[in-house]
Amino acid sequence: MRPLRALCGGELPRLVMFDLDGTLIDSVPDLAAAVDRMLVELGRPPAGVEQVREWVGNGARVLVRRALAGGLDHSAVGEAETEQALARFLDIYADCHDLTALYPGVHELLEALSTAAVELAVVTNKPERFVAPLLEQVGLGGYFRWIIGGDTLPQQKPDPAALLQVMRLAGVEAAQSLFVGDSRNDVLAARAAGVPCVAVSYGYNHGRPIIEEEPSLVVDSLAELL
């Protein structure tokens, strides 16, 4: 795990925090299925997987607003319309996880970190009630001591509040911590928390290469950190 040591002053980090969607799991097929069903019920055309792939990363509310707007700019979507569509989307998505899958290298890295007694956490903008069941479903349920969802705290990434909260709970300083994500929000949150950020190239960053966000390191697979 030499790349991890290089990012943390020659030692393994004591705490590694992970984003979920686009980093550990590919959830877009299920999110797209739920979005499309919601849109069809509202009398709108479905968006499709590739469109939804560009919209995810800012939590369920923003995803729904983008779906209603048909694009990244959702400023014209009203709150009443959002609330109605969001409630339906969450109901649909609660039973729509069959297509979600682990990315290659994830299980191997988590097993190695766990064996090395590194504390692990998930920090995601996905609503908290979905996170633990999804981790169990894909075989990652036993790895994470802390889970912070998009509605656990008042703030979401790119605000650093969730990262700072986990570090407080773990009793670990920023220099001994690491964040692993896939999007601009992840890089900005890590930077604001003073934590090095490893970004994966395969995730969801609204169609932009993640290297443009200048994370500490970009990898094509989490296995590269081993």
N, C-alpha and C positions, 0 to 999 in steps of 0.2 A: 504493500500500500504506500509506495514511495510518493506518488503525487499528493496524497493526503498529508503526508509528513512535510512535504515542501511548502504546502500552504499554511502550515501551523508551526513554523519555527523548528522543524526537524523532528517533531513528535507527532504521534497520532492525535487527532482532535479528541477531546473528552466528550463532545456532544456533536452529533450530526443531525440536522433538521432537514426534512425532505418536503418539497411540494408533492402533490399526489397526481393529479390529472396531467398527462403529458410528460411526466417525469418517472413515476413508478408504474402507472397503468395507462393504457390506451382506452379511454372511456368514451371517445367521440362517437363510435357507432351506436351506443346506447343513448347518449345525450341527443344525437340526431334523431333517433327513432322517437324519443319523447317529444322533442321540439316539433317534429313533423306531425305527430298525432295531435298535439295541441293546436297547431296551425290549421290543420284540416278541420278540426272540431269548430274552429272559429271562422270557417268558411274561406280560408286563405290557402294558397298553394304551398306545398311542402318545400323546405329549403334544401334538403339533401346533405349528405355527409360532408362534402368538401366545403360547403358554405359554413356549416356549423363549426367545422374545424378552425376556421378563421375567427369565429366569434367567442370561443370559450376562453376562460382564464381570469375573468373578473367576477365570478360568482354567478349564482342562478338568476338573480334579479337582472343583472346586466345582460346575461345571455338571452333571457326572455324579451327584454326590451329591444335588443338587436334583432331578434327574430321577428318581432312585431314591426320594426322599422325596415327590415329587409337589408340591413347593412350595419356597419360599425357605428355610424352616427345615429344615436337613438334619442337625440334631444327633443324631437317633436312628439314622442310617445307620452301620453298622459298617465298620471298616477292611477286613476281608477281602472283604466285599461290594463295597466301593468299588474295591479293587484289581482284582478280576475284571471288573467292569463298565467301569472306566476303560481297561483293556488292550483290551477289545473295541471300545469307542468310538473309541480312537485308531487302531486298525486300519481301522475302517470309514471314519472321516473322512479318512484318508490318500488315499482314492480318491473323495472326495465334495466336489468343488469346482466343479462345473459351473454352479451357480446363483449363485455369488458375483459381485458387480458393484460397480463404482466408484460413489460418490455424485457428483452433479453438482457441478462447481466444483473437484474435487480436482486433476485433471490441470492445469488452468489455474493454480491457485495454486502447485503444485509446480514447474511450468515457470518461473513468474515468480521464485520464490525461487532456483531453481537458476541462472537467468540473472543474478540479482543477487549470486551467489557466497555465498549464505547456506548454511551447513552444515545438513544434514538428517539426522534419525534417526527410527527407529521404536522405541517403547517400549510393549510389549504384554504382557498376561498370557497370550496364546496360546503354546503350546509352540513353542520356537524353530524346530524342524525344519519347521514348516508355513509359516513367515513368508516366507522368500525365494521359495519356489515360488509362493506366492499372489501376491506382488508382481509376479513375472515374468508370471504368468497374466493379470493385469489391466493390464499395461503400465506398471508403476511400478518395474520392477527396477533401473533405472539411477540413481534419484534419491537413495538413502539410503546414507550412508557408514557408519552404525552401525545394527545391529539388536540389540535386547535383548528376548528372549522371556521368557515366564513361568518358564522353568526355566534361564535363563542364569545368574542369580544366586540365592543362597539366599532372597532376599526378592522379593515381588511388590508391585505397587501395591495399596494406598495407601502402602506404604513408599516413601520417596523415593530408595532406594538406586540404582535404575536411572537415574533422572534425574541424580543426582549423579555416577554413573559416566560417563555420556555427556559431561557438562560437563567432567569431568577429562580424558577422552580428547581432547576438542575444544580444551581450554585456554581455555574461555569461562566468564566469571563469570555468576552468576544474573541480574544486571541486564541482561545482553546476550543472555539466553536467553528462550525462550517454549515453553510446552507447549500442545498442542491435543488435546482429548479430548471425551468424550461422557458421562462418568459421574462419580458421587461419588468413586470411587476415583481418577480422574484429577485432579479438583480438589484432593482431599486430598494427593495425592502432590506436585503442583505447589506447593501452599501450604507443605508441609513442606520442600521444596527451595528455597523463596524465589523461585520463578519465576512470572511472570504466566501465567494460564491462560485460553485461549479455549475455550469449550465450544460444541459444536454442538447445536442443539435437536432434531435428528432421530434421535439415536442411542439407545443402550440404557442406561437408568438405572433399571431395575427398575420401570418404569411411573410414575416420578415426574418432574415437570418439572425439567430441569437447572438452571433459574434458582434453585431452592430451595437449591442448593449454593453459591451466591454466587461464581461464577467472576468473573474480571476482565471478561469480555465474553462475551455469547451471540450466536451468529449462526445464521441459518437455512440458510446455504450458505457454504462456504469461499470462494466467489467474492466474498463481501462484504468479504474482507480485501484484495482487490486494489485 
